[in-house]
Amino acid sequence: MTKEEARKEFTDLLARGESELELDRAALLIAAEEYPAMSVTDYLAQLDALSEESRRRMTRDEIFNPLACATALASHLFYEGRFTGNSKSYFDARNSFLNDVMDRGTGIPISLSVIFLEVARRLGIKLFGVGMPGHFLVKLSEDEAATYFDPFNGGRILTETNCREMIEELYSGRVRFDPSFLYAVTKKQILSRMLHNLKNIYTTASDLNKLLGVIERLLILSPDSIPDMRDRGLTYYKLKKYSRARIDLEIYLRRLPQAEDKDKIKEVLNDVRQRQAQLN
């Protein structure tokens, strides 16, 4: 699959409603731009096989009890070591590509959670992604009696109190826990978080071409995202694509004339205009 084919299929997929959006396929299409030789169909089949393997290991009571089924699945996938959290190389970009996570058996909280969500879906269990700051989780049930799972740490079961303690530990008190941290997120929000992880990695690495590709897909997800439009403009600028940079940055300032970084963006725009004038 070429990059262009992957991008088009990703765009077409995101045009669907939440109930029809295939999270596993969309996550694999993110990876397809990095791995043009991969087969999305093959990895979907691997998720099918994981589901069937898990089903065979379960008792009848587990299969027909959502909590027991989710707990048994978490044990099979994570506690027994089929998939583990990559704490040693947490910021390796490969941890955000579902195919690579499946090949290596290791990833970060959100990629492991996508595997959990999608295998559970095949077993008829509806789980929900939880976009807690700093650590993605999965939960069963949207009501107050929800059970939380931590795929990154062996699939352990957490209570709300455990989640509060995790926030305290992660941020050393700088972030105050809010119950909204445990709300379910949509599939598009999951995909956006995966892409933002990659955005941060490529920004740190100054990999401008890959960064641009990530931002372009973020704007497919959220066309009205002004920060992403600004960042695309700045990336175009660094890539010396001045005409495109100018369009994005001018739109940014029109929509956010009092932005905190308005002076910096104006400086970049002035440089863009000078460079365009020299080219003409």
C-alpha positions, -999 to 999 in steps of 0.1 A, spaced: 0 0 0 14 34 -10 14 64 13 -12 80 -9 -34 49 -8 -31 47 30 -39 84 34 -70 81 12 -83 50 30 -77 67 63 -96 98 51 -125 77 38 -127 58 71 -128 89 92 -158 101 72 -179 74 89 -198 78 121 -185 67 155 -204 34 154 -190 25 120 -155 37 124 -131 7 125 -106 16 152 -82 -12 145 -81 -6 107 -77 32 113 -48 26 137 -31 3 112 -36 28 84 -16 53 105 12 27 105 8 20 68 24 53 59 55 43 79 55 6 67 44 6 30 50 -32 27 27 -41 56 -7 -57 49 -35 -42 70 -56 -73 62 -30 -96 77 -29 -77 110 -66 -76 112 -65 -114 108 -40 -116 136 -64 -97 159 -91 -123 148 -68 -151 157 -60 -135 191 -97 -133 198 -103 -170 189 -73 -181 210 -86 -161 239 -121 -176 235 -108 -211 235 -91 -205 268 -122 -192 286 -148 -211 305 -185 -208 294 -192 -187 325 -164 -163 316 -175 -159 280 -210 -149 290 -200 -126 319 -186 -93 306 -165 -86 337 -152 -122 339 -145 -122 301 -127 -88 302 -106 -99 332 -97 -132 316 -88 -115 284 -66 -89 302 -48 -118 320 -42 -136 287 -30 -106 268 -10 -87 294 -5 -105 327 9 -137 310 32 -115 290 18 -118 255 20 -80 254 41 -59 278 45 -22 284 77 -8 269 90 12 299 127 10 287 121 26 253 88 45 260 93 72 234 103 49 206 80 58 177 74 21 170 54 19 202 27 40 184 24 17 153 0 -11 159 16 -35 135 50 -30 152 35 -34 187 19 -67 176 52 -79 160 73 -71 190 47 -77 218 54 -44 234 41 -8 233 28 21 252 -6 24 271 -27 36 242 -14 11 216 -18 -18 240 -53 -5 249 -63 -5 213 -54 -42 211 -74 -49 242 -104 -29 229 -104 -46 195 -99 -82 207 -127 -76 233 -150 -63 206 -145 -95 187 -155 -114 218 -187 -93 221 -175 -73 251 -178 -35 248 -149 -18 265 -142 20 265 -109 39 262 -101 62 290 -79 92 281 -65 99 315 -36 124 314 -2 107 311 -16 71 311 -43 56 288 -66 30 304 -96 9 294 -128 5 313 -158 -18 314 -191 1 318 -197 38 315 -215 41 349 -201 48 383 -194 12 390 -169 10 362 -139 -14 363 -106 0 350 -79 -20 333 -42 -10 329 -28 -29 298 6 -12 302 11 -28 337 0 -64 331 -37 -57 327 -41 -50 364 -76 -39 376 -78 -4 391 -103 14 412 -110 52 409 -88 56 440 -60 38 422 -64 62 393 -63 92 416 -31 78 431 -16 73 397 -22 110 387 -6 120 420 25 98 412 27 109 376 25 146 382 38 149 418 8 169 428 11 194 399 -22 181 383 -53 178 404 -74 147 397 -107 154 381 -135 128 376 -136 137 339 -102 121 335 -121 88 336 -147 96 310 -149 73 280 -133 88 248 -144 83 212 -125 64 186 -114 96 169 -101 109 202 -80 77 205 -66 81 170 -59 118 178 -40 109 209 -19 83 190 -11 109 164 -2 135 190 22 110 206 39 107 172 38 145 167 57 149 200 83 123 190 89 137 156 91 173 169 117 163 194 137 144 167 132 173 142 120 148 116 101 174 96 87 152 68 73 127 92 60 155 115 42 171 85 25 138 77 13 134 112 -1 170 114 -18 165 81 -36 135 95 -45 153 127 -61 179 105 -81 152 87 -94 142 121 -100 178 133 -100 202 103 -107 232 126 -78 226 149 -61 260 149 -30 248 169 -24 220 143 -29 245 115 -3 268 131 21 238 136 16 227 99 25 263 89 56 263 110 66 229 96 61 242 61 83 271 69 111 249 81 108 228 50 110 260 29 75 256 15 68 293 20 35 297 1 18 270 21 34 283 53 20 317 47 -15 305 41 -16 285 74 0 312 95 -21 340 82 -53 320 89 -40 313 124 -35 350 132 -69 359 117 -87 333 139 -66 340 170 -55 376 167 -47 377 205 -28 344 206 0 343 231 25 335 204 12 361 179 45 381 180 66 350 172 42 340 143 43 375 129 81 374 129 79 341 109 54 356 85 75 386 79 105 363 71 82 342 48 71 373 29 107 385 25 118 351 12 89 351 -13 98 385 -25 134 374 -31 122 344 -51 100 367 -72 
